[in-house]
Amino acid sequence: MKAKRRLVFTSLITVLVILALIAFYLMAHNGKRPAEADIPPLERPPIKVNVITLSPDEIAERYLLSGDLKPWKNVRLASDVAGIIEEVLVTEGKRVKKGMPLFRIDVRAMKARLEQARAELTLARRTYERYRPLAESGAISKNQWDKAVADLESSQAAYKMAQIELNRGTVKAPMDGIINSVPVELGEFVHRGDHLADLVQVDRLKAEVAIPERYVADIRPGTRVTLRVDPYPDKTFIGTITHVSLVADEKTRTFLSKVRVDNKKGLLKSGMIVKAEIVRARVEKAVVVPLSALIDKGGSKIAYIVKDKRAVLRPVTLGIIEGASAQVVDGLHFGDRLVVAGQYMLAPDAPVQIENEQRNNGEKEPPSGVTR
């Protein structure tokens, strides 16, 4: 019996010693099993990314409007007298100078009337000269002298009027330009005010562009405008606003602006539809990033940069957005290496491997130790 009790006691002591040794071992290895204690933690493989190094860039806020081109000046020439067209001195498409004769209307009859007025004036002047000494000596009555003076003044007025009518019979160009249309023919009888021709100035044109009310505060005479037209998709034309209407259109609530456009090469035609691009604001030294590099997170934008081969998360605040680019006003700085490809695979402090690096102007970074 005693031997049996001694055996049980000895077994209990042995179990307690083994448990104590196990507890001591586990405490020495932070509670890990031996197999776990000998294996170092696994390092996540680096994620391959492309980056750009941010440097000062320019960005602008622009808005696009539409309008149409018109001649800088478009003059409708009309007859100032009634009569037969005796000479047509121009054709459609002819370039003319200011003061150049274009039409002669009934000038033969007017020349005859001018000659008659000249003869009557000569007679009245001779009568006046003959009567003057007689009037001074009292040899003729006062009524005779008054009539001689009146006849001279009347003849002078008639002669001047005949000269004016003759000048009106020759229609001259009021400005430099191009004859756009001639709707009359030689020998045709025209009345005063009848349409003779259209004279246009197209060496420069005006684009009429409607400005929405929300933009009108940014527009003033002298504002530069970039214009494009469909026939020349690769060309731009520069214009300047010369006037903005002071009164809004009652139907559209827009303000009509007039844009002066140089057209010495003759590429632009009146009636073309133009797309007008107006710069509202411009920042010359801005942090500019591709919109595609930014991640939307809960309505906010974040970006990842690379620092010491690790991904660093940066919340960003945007300013001007132009096409596929955006200005970052807070969160990124010049010199940051912004991840532009592979950013959706990243988490804060994730290891990264840069496969391609460029500046934000598209130039590749030089290898380490190489200067430009």
C-alpha positions in Angstrom: 0.0 0.0 0.0 2.8 2.4 0.9 4.6 1.5 -2.2 1.6 2.3 -4.3 1.2 5.8 -2.6 4.9 6.5 -3.2 4.5 5.7 -6.9 1.6 8.0 -7.3 3.4 10.8 -5.5 6.5 10.3 -7.6 4.4 10.5 -10.8 2.7 13.7 -9.7 6.0 15.3 -9.0 7.3 14.3 -12.4 4.3 15.8 -14.2 4.6 19.1 -12.3 8.3 19.4 -13.2 7.5 18.7 -16.9 4.8 21.4 -16.9 7.1 23.8 -15.2 9.8 23.3 -17.8 7.3 23.8 -20.6 6.0 27.0 -19.1 9.5 28.3 -18.7 10.3 27.5 -22.3 7.2 29.2 -23.6 7.9 32.3 -21.6 11.4 32.5 -23.0 10.0 32.4 -26.5 7.1 34.8 -26.1 4.5 32.0 -26.1 5.4 30.8 -29.6 5.9 27.2 -30.5 9.5 26.2 -31.3 8.8 25.9 -35.0 7.4 29.5 -35.0 10.2 30.9 -33.0 12.8 29.8 -35.4 11.1 31.3 -38.6 11.6 35.1 -39.3 8.5 37.1 -40.4 7.9 37.1 -44.2 8.6 40.4 -46.1 5.9 41.2 -48.7 7.5 41.4 -52.2 7.8 45.0 -53.5 5.1 46.3 -55.8 6.2 47.6 -59.2 5.2 51.2 -60.0 5.8 54.0 -62.4 6.4 57.5 -60.9 6.9 61.1 -62.1 9.0 63.6 -60.2 6.9 66.8 -59.7 8.4 70.1 -61.0 6.8 73.5 -61.6 4.3 73.4 -64.5 1.7 75.7 -65.9 -2.0 75.2 -65.8 -5.0 77.4 -66.7 -8.7 77.4 -66.2 -10.4 77.8 -69.6 -13.9 77.7 -70.9 -15.1 77.1 -74.4 -17.8 79.2 -76.2 -19.1 79.3 -79.8 -19.8 82.1 -82.2 -19.7 83.0 -85.8 -17.4 85.0 -88.0 -18.4 88.2 -89.8 -16.6 90.8 -91.9 -15.0 93.5 -89.9 -17.0 95.9 -92.0 -19.8 95.2 -94.4 -21.0 98.3 -96.4 -24.1 98.2 -98.6 -23.5 100.7 -101.4 -26.5 102.5 -102.7 -27.2 105.0 -105.5 -27.4 108.6 -104.4 -29.1 109.7 -107.6 -31.7 108.4 -110.0 -30.5 107.6 -113.6 -29.0 105.1 -115.9 -25.8 103.2 -115.0 -23.4 104.4 -117.6 -20.2 102.6 -116.3 -19.6 99.6 -114.0 -15.9 99.8 -113.0 -15.7 96.8 -110.7 -16.5 93.1 -110.6 -17.2 90.7 -107.8 -14.1 89.7 -105.8 -12.1 92.8 -106.9 -10.1 94.5 -104.2 -10.6 98.3 -104.1 -9.0 101.2 -102.3 -10.8 104.0 -100.6 -11.9 106.7 -103.0 -11.7 104.5 -106.1 -14.6 105.0 -108.6 -17.0 102.1 -108.8 -20.0 103.2 -110.8 -21.0 106.2 -112.9 -24.7 107.0 -113.0 -26.3 109.4 -115.5 -23.1 111.5 -115.6 -23.7 112.7 -119.2 -26.9 114.5 -118.3 -25.3 115.8 -115.1 -22.4 117.2 -117.0 -24.8 119.0 -119.4 -26.6 120.5 -116.4 -23.3 121.6 -114.9 -22.3 123.3 -118.2 -25.7 125.1 -118.3 -25.2 126.2 -114.7 -21.7 127.4 -115.5 -23.0 129.5 -118.4 -25.8 131.0 -116.3 -23.3 131.8 -113.6 -21.0 133.5 -116.1 -23.9 135.7 -117.4 -25.0 136.6 -113.9 -21.4 137.5 -112.9 -21.0 139.8 -116.0 -24.4 141.5 -115.3 -23.3 142.1 -111.7 -20.0 143.6 -112.7 -21.7 145.9 -115.2 -24.4 147.1 -112.8 -22.1 147.7 -109.8 -20.6 151.1 -111.0 -24.1 152.1 -112.2 -25.6 151.4 -108.8 -22.9 153.4 -107.1 -23.6 156.4 -109.3 -27.3 156.1 -109.0 -27.8 155.4 -112.7 -30.0 152.4 -112.1 -32.7 151.8 -109.6 -32.2 149.9 -106.4 -34.6 147.1 -107.6 -32.4 146.6 -110.7 -29.3 146.3 -108.6 -30.9 143.9 -106.0 -32.1 141.7 -108.9 -28.5 141.5 -110.3 -27.1 140.5 -106.9 -29.9 137.9 -106.4 -29.3 136.4 -109.9 -25.6 136.1 -109.2 -26.1 134.3 -105.8 -28.8 132.0 -107.3 -26.5 131.1 -110.2 -23.6 130.4 -107.8 -25.9 128.1 -105.8 -27.1 126.3 -108.9 -23.6 125.7 -110.1 -22.5 124.3 -106.8 -25.6 122.0 -106.8 -24.8 120.8 -110.3 -21.2 120.0 -109.2 -22.6 118.0 -106.2 -25.0 116.1 -108.4 -22.2 115.2 -110.8 -20.0 114.0 -107.9 -23.0 111.9 -106.6 -23.3 110.3 -110.0 -19.8 108.8 -109.5 -20.1 106.2 -106.7 -16.7 105.8 -104.9 -15.4 103.2 -102.4 -15.8 104.5 -98.9 -13.1 102.3 -97.6 -10.5 99.6 -98.6 -12.1 96.3 -99.1 -13.3 93.6 -101.5 -16.4 93.8 -103.7 -18.6 90.9 -102.6 -21.6 91.3 -104.9 -22.8 93.5 -107.8 -26.5 93.0 -108.3 -26.9 95.6 -111.1 -26.0 95.7 -114.8 -24.6 98.3 -117.2 -27.5 100.4 -118.7 -29.9 99.6 -115.9 -32.0 102.4 -114.5 -31.7 102.9 -110.8 -33.6 105.0 -108.3 -32.1 106.9 -105.4 -31.3 104.4 -102.7 -31.2 101.3 -104.9 -28.6 98.6 -104.0 -25.5 98.7 -106.1 -22.9 96.5 -104.4 -21.6 95.0 -101.2 -18.1 96.1 -100.0 -16.6 94.0 -97.2 -13.4 94.2 -95.2 -12.0 90.7 -94.6 -8.3 91.3 -93.9 -9.5 91.2 -90.4 -12.8 89.7 -89.2 -14.9 89.9 -86.1 -16.2 86.9 -84.2 -19.5 87.5 -82.4 -19.4 85.3 -79.2 -22.2 85.1 -76.6 -20.8 85.3 -73.1 -22.9 83.6 -70.3 -23.7 85.7 -67.3 -21.5 83.7 -65.0 -18.4 84.5 -67.0 -19.1 88.1 -68.0 -17.2 89.5 -65.0 -14.0 87.8 -66.3 -14.3 89.4 -69.8 -13.3 92.9 -70.8 -11.9 94.7 -73.9 -8.4 93.5 -74.5 -9.0 89.9 -73.3 -7.1 87.4 -75.5 -9.1 84.7 -77.2 -8.0 81.5 -79.0 -10.2 80.5 -81.9 -10.6 77.3 -83.8 -12.6 76.4 -86.9 -13.5 73.0 -88.3 -11.8 73.4 -91.7 -8.4 73.9 -90.0 -8.5 71.5 -87.0 -4.7 71.8 -86.4 -4.6 75.6 -86.5 -5.4 78.2 -83.9 -6.2 81.9 -84.5 -5.6 84.6 -81.9 -8.2 87.3 -81.4 -8.8 90.2 -79.0 -12.1 91.2 -77.5 -13.0 94.8 -78.6 -16.4 95.2 -77.0 -18.8 93.4 -74.6 -22.4 94.4 -74.7 -23.7 96.3 -71.7 -27.1 94.8 -72.0 -27.9 91.0 -71.9 -30.0 89.4 -74.5 -33.5 89.0 -73.0 -34.0 85.4 -74.3 -30.6 83.9 -73.7 -29.3 86.1 -70.8 -26.0 86.2 -72.6 -23.8 89.2 -73.4 -22.6 89.6 -77.0 -18.9 90.2 -77.4 -17.0 91.1 -80.5 -13.5 89.6 -81.1 -11.1 91.1 -83.6 -9.2 88.4 -85.6 -6.4 89.0 -88.1 -7.1 87.4 -91.5 -4.3 88.7 -93.7 -3.7 85.1 -95.1 -7.4 84.9 -96.0 -7.9 81.4 -94.4 -11.0 82.4 -92.5 -14.3 83.1 -94.2 -17.3 85.1 -93.0 -20.0 82.8 -91.7 -17.7 80.1 -90.3 -18.6 78.8 -86.8 -15.8 79.3 -84.3 -14.9 77.7 -81.0 -13.6 80.4 -78.7 -11.3 79.4 -75.8 -11.0 82.0 -73.1 -8.5 81.7 -70.2 -10.2 82.6 -66.9 -7.2 82.0 -64.6 -3.6 80.9 -65.1 -1.0 79.6 -62.7 2.6 79.4 -64.1 4.4 77.5 -61.3 1.9 75.0 -60.1 2.0 71.4 -58.8 0.3 69.6 -61.8 -0.6 65.9 -61.7 -2.5 63.5 -64.0 -6.0 63.0 -62.7 -5.6 59.3 -63.3 -2.9 59.2 -60.6 -5.4 60.2 -57.9 -7.6 57.8 -56.0 -11.1 58.6 -54.8 -11.6 57.7 -51.2 -14.8 58.6 -49.5 -15.3 61.7 -51.7 -11.8 62.9 -51.1 -8.7 62.5 -53.3 -5.5 60.7 -52.2 -2.2 60.0 -53.9 0.8 57.8 -53.2 4.4 59.0 -53.4 7.6 56.9 -53.0 10.0 57.7 -50.2 12.8 55.4 -49.1 11.4 52.7 -51.3 8.1 52.8 -49.4 4.6 54.0 -50.4 3.5 57.1 -48.5 -0.2 58.1 -48.6 -0.9 61.8 -49.1 -4.4 63.3 -49.0 -4.6 66.1 -51.6 -6.6 69.2 -52.3 -7.3 70.2 -55.9 -7.4 73.6 -57.6 -7.7 74.1 -61.3 -8.7 71.1 -63.5 -7.7 71.3 -67.1 -8.5 68.3 -69.3 -6.7 65.3 -67.9 -4.6 67.3 -65.5 -5.2 68.9 -62.1 -3.5 71.5 -59.9 -2.7 70.2 -56.4 -2.8 73.1 -53.9 -2.2 71.0 -50.8 -0.7 67.6 -50.1 2.1 67.3 -52.8 5.3 69.4 -53.3 7.9 69.9 -56.0 10.3 67.0 -56.0 7.8 64.4 -54.8 7.9 61.1 -56.7 4.2 60.6 -57.5 3.0 57.1 -58.3 1.1 57.2 -61.6 0.8 53.5 -62.3 0.3 50.7 -59.8 -1.2 53.0 -57.1 -4.3 50.9 -56.7 -2.2 48.0 -55.5 -0.5 50.1 -52.7 -1.1 50.4 -49.0 0.7 52.8 -46.7 4.3 51.8 -46.0 4.2 49.0 -48.7 7.5 48.3 -50.3 7.8 49.4 -53.9 10.0 48.9 -56.9 10.2 51.8 -59.5 10.1 50.5 -63.0 9.9 53.8 -64.8 10.5 57.4 -63.7 9.8 60.6 -65.5 9.4 64.3 -64.8 5.9 65.7 -65.1 6.9 67.4 -68.3 7.5 64.0 -69.9 11.3 63.9 -69.7 13.0 60.8 -68.3 15.0 61.1 -65.1 18.7 60.9 -65.7 20.5 57.9 -64.2 22.1 58.5 -60.8 25.3 60.6 -61.0 24.5 61.9 -64.5 23.9 65.6 -65.0 22.1 67.3 -67.9 
